[in-house]
Amino acid sequence: MIGILLMAYGTPASLDQVEAYYTHIRRGKPPTPELLAELIGRYEAIGGVSPLNGITYGQADALEQALMAQPARPGETYKVYVGMKHCAPFIGDVMDQMAQDGFKEIICAVLAPHYSTMSVAVYMREAREAAAKWPGLNVRYVRQWHLEPAFLDALETRIADVRTMFTDEQRASLKMVFSAHSLPERILAAGDPYPEQLLETSRALADRLGIRDWQFGWQSAGRTSEPWLGPDILTVLDDLGAQGYKAALSCPIGFVADHLEVLYDLDIEATKHAHDLGMAYRRTPSLNVDPGLVEALRHAIVTCPEEVETPSEVSAR
C-alpha cells in the first residue's frame, strides 16, 4: 500500500481559533488587535468560518477513490492522509502517523498547482524534516501539476460557462483576468518558477478558448514592509475601468478551493470594487471536488518520478 500525504494550507475551524492560526502564519508573532479584528471581520463576512477544511477532506476522499480505481500498477492500493500547514493536523505530525502506520512508500502532493520556493517547497521541506526521523521511508514529491490536462479541462469549462452569463454588450467589452496569491517580489531575483508557471496555465487556457484579450493580476498580498508581486487585481480593475472596459471575468487559477482569499478578496472586495467602477464582474466557480481536479491530482501522483532537488531547494533546507 502506498501512502499519499495531501498537503493543504488549512483554516481555523471557528472564530476563537483565528488568533492562534494568524499567529502561526506570522511565525509566532501575534497580530495586533487591529489586524486580528480585521481578519475576524472578513471571516464573519463570509459566514463565520471558511469551508476550506471540509473541502480539503472531500478532495482527499475523492482522490483516494480515484487512485484505487486507477492505480499506477494493477493491484496497487492507496490511503490518503491530509496534513495542514497552519492548523492541526500539521504536516509533520501526519508524516509521523503515516510512518507509525507502517507505510514505507509515501508520495506527497500539495493542493497548489504552481511551484514556488516560498509555497510548495515549504510544504515539501516540512514533510522531509519529519520523514528524516524515520529511516527506510521512500518519499516522493509532486512538484507541480499546473498543466495537467484534466486541470485545464475543468477550468476551461468553467470559463466558457461563465462567459455566457454576460450580455452580448458586456462580452464585446470584456477582459479575462487570471489571478493567484501574490508573493514577495524577491522571488524574481531568485529565478523562482512561480510567475512563469502561472502564465503557462493562463496562456494554455486562453489558447484553448481563443481568448486574446486577457491579463494576469495578483491578489491577497501579505501585509509586510517588503514589496509584493503586482499589479493587484483591484488595480487591474481600476485600469480596465479607465480603459473603458464594461466587464471583467475573473479566474483565480492559483486557488483550487473556496476559502477566504476567494470568498472575500474576490467575491466581496473585488466585486464591490468593480461595481463601484460601473463594471460587470464575475468569477469562475472554484474547482473544489470537481472530477477534473481529482483526476489531475491522481495523474500527477501516479506519474510522480523520483525527486531531483534543485539547488534552491537544497539551500532552503
N, C-alpha and C positions, 0 to 999 in steps of 0.2 A: 504494500500500500504506500502511496506517495502522499505526503502532507503538503497542503497548499496554505501558505501564510498570506492572506489577503490583507494588505495594509491600507489604512484609511486615516483621515485627519481626525475624526471624532468631533463630538459636540457635547455640551452639557445636557444632561437629562432633565434638568429643572433649573429655574432661575436661581435657586440657592447655590447651585454649582458653578455659576458663571464666574465668580471671583477666582475660585481655585483654577478653573480652566484658563482664564485670561492670564493668571499669574504663571501658569505652566508655559503658555505661549511666549510670555515675556521672560522666560528662563529664570523664574524665581522672583522676579521683581513685581510686586503687587501694583495694579493700576491705581492711578489717582481716583479719588471719589468721583470726579467729573467724568473720567473715561469709563469707569465702571457703570455709572448711571446712564451714559450714552449707549453703551453696549446692551445693557438690560433693556433700555427703551427700544432698541432695534429688535430684540427677541420678542418683546411684547407686541411690537407692530406686526410680526408675522404669526402671532397666535400664542406666544409664550415660550415655546420651545421649537427647535429646528427638527424636522423629520429625518435628518441625515443619518443618525444611528440606525433607525429602523430600516431605512432604505439600504444601508450598507449590509445589514444582516440578510435582507431579502436578496441582494445581489450575490452574497456568499452562498445562500441556499440554492439559488438558480444555477450558479456556477458549478457547484458540486454535482447537481443533477446532470448538467450538460457534459461534464467530464466523465461521469460514469456511463453516459450514453455513447460518447465518442472519445474513448481513451486514446492515448498515444500508441499503445500496443494492445492487442487483444488480451482481455482478461485483467488488465491493469485496473486497480481501484484507487480511489482518492478520498481524502477527507479535507474539507476546507475549514480553516480557523480564521478568525478575524482579530487583528491586532491594531490598536489605535495609537496615533502619535501623541495626542494631547489629553486623552482621558482613558480610564480603565475600560477594558483590559489593554494594558500597554504592550507594545510590540515585543519588548524583551521578555516580559512575563509570559506571553503566549508562546514565544520560541522555547522557553524553558518547559512549558507544559507539553509542547509537541515532542520534545526530546524525552521527557518523562513518560510520555505515552508510547514510546518505543519507535518513533519514526527515525529512520536512518537517511531517507531521501526527502528533501524539502525543497519546494520551489516557492519563491517569494515574488509577489506582484503587488504593485501599488495602484490604487484606484485614481490614477492620474496618468493620462496617455502620453504626456510630453516630458522628456527627461531634463532635469536640471540638477546641477551640483548642490543647489540650495533647496531642492524639494525632494525628488525621488531618491537622490543619493543619500540624503539624510535618513530616510526610512531604511534604506539598504544598510547604512552604517550601524544603525541601532540593531538590526537583525543580525548582522555579522558579529557585533560585540557579544550578543547573547549566545550565538551559535559557537563562538570560540571557547565557551566554557564546557562544551560537550564534544569531546574527541570522537571522531568516527562519523560525524554528520557530513553528508554530502548536500550542500546547499547551493542552489542556483537562483539567479535573479533575472526577472524580466525587466529590462532597462526602459523600454518604451514600446508603445503599441499605437502610435498616433496615425499610422497609415494602414492599419488593419482594414481590409475591405468591408467587413461587417460593421465596423465602427463608422466608416464613411457612408455606407448604405443607410444606416439608421439616421445619421444627421442629414443626409441628402433628402430623405423622405420628409423629415420634419420641416426643413427649409421650404421644400416645394409646397407642402400643405399650408404653411403659414402665409406664403406669398399670395395664395388665393384668397386670403381673408382681407386683403387690402382692396380698395376700389380701383377701377381702371385708372382713374386720375392719379391716385396715390402711387400705383405701380409705375406710372410713367415718370415719376419723380422720386424714386426710392433708392436709398443707399443700403447695401448689405454691409453690416458691421460684425465682424468676428471679434471675440474677446477672450481674455484669460486673466488669471490673477497676476498682477504686477509683481516684480521682484526688484531688489535694489539694482541700480544701474551698473554697479561694479561688476556684475556678471559679464558685461560686454567685454571688458578688458581681459577677462579670463578665457574668452572664447567659448563661453557656455552655449550649448546647442539649443537651449530652450526657445529663444526667439525665432530661430530658423525653423525648428520643428513645428511651431505654431503656424508659421507662414506656409509650410509644406501642407499642413492639413487644410488651411484656408484656400490655397491655390487648387488643391485637389477637388475640394467641394465646388469652388467657383467654376472650374473646368467642367465638372460633371453636369452642372446646372446651366452652363452657358452664361454665367453672370460675369459681366465685365466691370460693372460699377460697384466695387467693394473696397473696404479698407479694414485695417486691424486697429483695435483700440484696447487699452489696458484698463483694468478695474481693480477695486478693493485694495489699493496700495496701503502698506503699513504706515503708521504714524511715527516715523523716526526722523532724525535730523538729516539723514543722507537722502540723496535724490533717488527716486524710483522710476522705473520704465514708464514712459508715456508716449502718446497723449492718453490721458484718462478718458473714459468713454463719455463723461459729461462734457469734456472739452470737445470731443469729436462731435457731439450733438450740437454744441454751440457753433462749431464751424459749418456743419451741414445746414443749420438754420440760416446762417449768414450767406451761404451759397444759394439759398432758395429751395433747398430740398423740402418736399412735403411729407416724406415718410422715411422711417428707418426700420430695418429688420435686423434684430439682434440675435446672434447665435453664439453663446458662450462655450466655445469648443474646448476650453480648458477644464470645464466642470462636467462631471458625469452624473450628478445628482442634485436634487433640490436641497439647498441649505441657505445659510444667511447671506452669503455673497451673491446668490441668485435671487432669493425671495425678497430680500431687502434692497440690495445695491442696484439690482436691475428692475424688479417688479414694482418697487415703490419709488426709489430715488430717481432712477433713470426715466421711468415712465412719467413721473411728475415733471421732470426737467424738460422732457420732450413736449409734454402738453403745454407747459408754460411758453415754449418756443413756437407753439402752433403747429407742431408736427405729429403725425400719426406714428405710433411706436408699438411694435410687437416683438415678443421674444419667442424663440423656438422652445417647445417643452423639453424639459430635462430628460435624459435617457433613463435614469433610474434603473428599473429592472427590465428594460427593453431587451428582447431576444438578440438584437444585433449587438448590443453592448456585451451581453453574456457570451455570445459566440466569439467576439473579438478577443475577450479575455481568455476563453478556452483555447483558441488557436494560438495565441501568444504563449500560453503556458505549455501546451504540448509540443511546440516547436522551439522552446527555450533552449539555447545552446549552453555549453559550459561557459561560465562567465570569464571574460577577459577584462581586467581592470584597466582604466585609463590612468595616466599619471596624476590627473587632477583628483581622481577618486582615492588613489593611494595617499596623496598628500593631505587629503581631508580627514583621514582616519586618525 
